[in-house]
């Protein structure tokens, strides 16, 4: 199924993303418009301490009008920032811990129906205290959760954050081998 891009215009430019409107010809010859959120990309981290705890963050998310339990994550500073560099910064900003080792586990599109945001998942280990100041609009509480409990919460529907659920799924084989080696 081939869609043909007829034209495109940027209709909004913001701090973290822009929105473009694409005019497309569909495979059956009709035309339609799609509004697309253009995003530089982001990272999500699974910071795993030596005791087998994942470091989660709890923060207020205005769109949900609630505090959500999530894995640490952040947006690339621009199209030229490498996801690895972003991950190293974000784990320090959000948890106060630096990672001696960052391993990329994979990538996924957050909401491909209307956004270009590609998230890169990293397992962060060999953690040590090395905080960076959080962003001015971030008010974050770090919560250590044992691996088994983290999966129980996810499977019970108590973590309503898509990036956290996807990252846990991608990391499960790595995290289970960590548990088995203890």
Legacy VTK file of the C-alpha trace (Angstrom):
# vtk DataFile Version 3.0
C-alpha trace
ASCII
DATASET POLYDATA
POINTS 182 float
0.000 0.000 0.000
1.751 3.091 -1.229
0.753 6.555 -0.036
2.014 9.538 -2.028
2.993 12.731 -0.187
1.490 15.650 -2.096
2.581 18.461 0.227
3.451 19.166 3.823
3.395 22.225 6.077
4.485 22.885 9.644
1.486 24.181 11.581
3.002 24.386 15.092
6.501 24.563 16.551
6.956 24.012 20.272
9.701 23.302 22.783
9.694 19.505 22.520
7.992 18.844 19.194
6.413 20.349 16.104
3.300 19.389 14.212
3.133 19.083 10.464
0.108 18.541 8.261
0.696 16.157 5.366
-1.604 15.977 2.360
-1.493 12.414 0.972
-2.909 10.474 -1.947
-4.090 7.071 -0.716
-3.640 3.805 -2.678
-7.231 4.118 -4.007
-6.581 7.633 -5.364
-8.369 9.635 -2.641
-6.636 12.475 -0.804
-6.464 12.840 2.952
-4.672 14.896 5.559
-2.583 13.574 8.450
-1.361 15.669 11.379
2.014 14.322 12.497
3.915 15.136 15.681
7.576 15.518 14.728
9.839 14.543 17.617
13.649 14.195 17.781
13.393 10.941 19.694
13.814 9.900 23.292
15.215 7.287 25.623
13.791 5.142 28.391
16.044 3.617 31.029
15.949 0.572 33.249
18.382 1.545 36.030
19.174 -1.684 37.868
21.051 -1.477 41.163
23.334 -4.178 42.573
20.542 -5.399 44.884
18.162 -6.192 42.010
15.985 -3.103 42.281
14.822 -0.996 39.369
14.817 2.737 39.971
11.456 4.150 38.963
10.337 7.764 39.100
6.999 9.079 40.230
6.040 12.402 38.726
3.008 14.521 37.985
1.808 14.258 34.398
-0.524 17.118 33.602
-2.179 15.349 30.644
-3.383 12.614 33.023
-3.901 14.961 36.007
-2.112 12.393 38.154
1.230 11.220 39.481
2.490 8.264 37.447
5.030 5.586 38.271
7.398 5.340 35.300
10.863 4.301 34.304
13.179 7.297 33.859
13.081 8.747 30.363
13.934 11.857 28.446
13.975 13.619 25.107
17.021 13.980 22.907
18.251 17.578 22.928
18.035 17.669 19.151
18.422 15.594 16.015
22.204 15.414 16.460
22.267 14.090 20.038
23.051 10.381 20.245
20.583 8.311 22.288
23.490 6.979 24.382
24.482 10.525 25.383
20.880 11.362 26.223
20.571 8.190 28.318
23.732 9.009 30.292
22.367 12.489 31.062
18.789 11.474 31.843
19.649 8.707 34.314
21.666 11.272 36.300
18.989 13.998 36.071
16.086 11.771 37.032
17.602 9.330 39.541
20.765 11.036 40.790
22.717 7.960 39.729
25.155 7.599 36.845
25.520 4.306 35.000
28.906 2.670 34.678
27.363 0.572 31.920
24.592 1.427 29.456
23.410 -1.300 27.081
20.978 -0.538 24.269
18.188 -3.134 24.233
16.166 -1.925 21.265
13.891 0.762 19.893
10.177 1.285 19.416
7.827 3.970 18.118
5.778 5.384 20.967
2.612 6.224 18.972
3.265 5.601 15.253
-0.261 6.568 14.263
0.569 10.245 14.680
4.141 10.701 15.931
7.692 10.192 14.668
9.003 9.696 18.254
11.372 6.740 18.330
12.324 5.597 21.843
15.599 3.807 22.529
15.649 1.476 25.536
18.759 1.189 27.713
19.636 -1.096 30.606
21.668 0.989 33.070
23.866 -0.918 35.524
26.912 -0.329 37.746
25.086 2.637 39.242
26.879 5.207 41.382
25.829 8.508 42.931
26.450 11.407 40.509
23.380 13.652 40.290
22.612 16.384 37.792
20.052 19.092 38.459
16.618 18.106 37.147
14.871 20.164 34.498
13.122 23.229 35.962
9.655 21.735 35.413
10.480 18.279 36.839
9.483 17.311 40.360
10.494 13.683 40.657
10.422 11.140 43.456
12.717 8.102 42.948
11.317 4.726 44.039
13.359 1.516 44.262
11.248 -1.477 43.295
12.502 -5.078 43.301
12.449 -6.680 39.840
9.817 -9.269 40.709
7.549 -6.576 42.166
8.024 -4.351 39.099
6.800 -7.132 36.812
3.914 -7.912 39.183
2.802 -4.265 39.109
3.015 -4.174 35.305
1.104 -7.435 34.877
-1.568 -6.266 37.345
-2.222 -3.128 35.274
-0.845 -0.821 37.963
1.658 0.902 35.663
-0.402 2.764 33.037
2.638 4.135 31.175
3.241 2.661 27.702
6.980 3.338 27.518
7.536 1.671 30.888
5.534 -1.397 29.873
7.324 -1.695 26.519
10.757 -1.278 28.126
9.984 -3.897 30.786
8.907 -6.326 28.076
12.055 -5.707 26.023
14.301 -6.029 29.075
12.616 -9.058 30.613
15.130 -11.657 29.309
18.083 -9.555 30.528
16.482 -8.888 33.909
15.462 -12.509 34.448
19.021 -13.681 33.714
20.204 -11.145 36.313
17.827 -12.693 38.864
18.873 -16.241 37.972
22.559 -15.373 38.437
21.999 -14.303 42.049
LINES 1 183
182 0 1 2 3 4 5 6 7 8 9 10 11 12 13 14 15 16 17 18 19 20 21 22 23 24 25 26 27 28 29 30 31 32 33 34 35 36 37 38 39 40 41 42 43 44 45 46 47 48 49 50 51 52 53 54 55 56 57 58 59 60 61 62 63 64 65 66 67 68 69 70 71 72 73 74 75 76 77 78 79 80 81 82 83 84 85 86 87 88 89 90 91 92 93 94 95 96 97 98 99 100 101 102 103 104 105 106 107 108 109 110 111 112 113 114 115 116 117 118 119 120 121 122 123 124 125 126 127 128 129 130 131 132 133 134 135 136 137 138 139 140 141 142 143 144 145 146 147 148 149 150 151 152 153 154 155 156 157 158 159 160 161 162 163 164 165 166 167 168 169 170 171 172 173 174 175 176 177 178 179 180 181
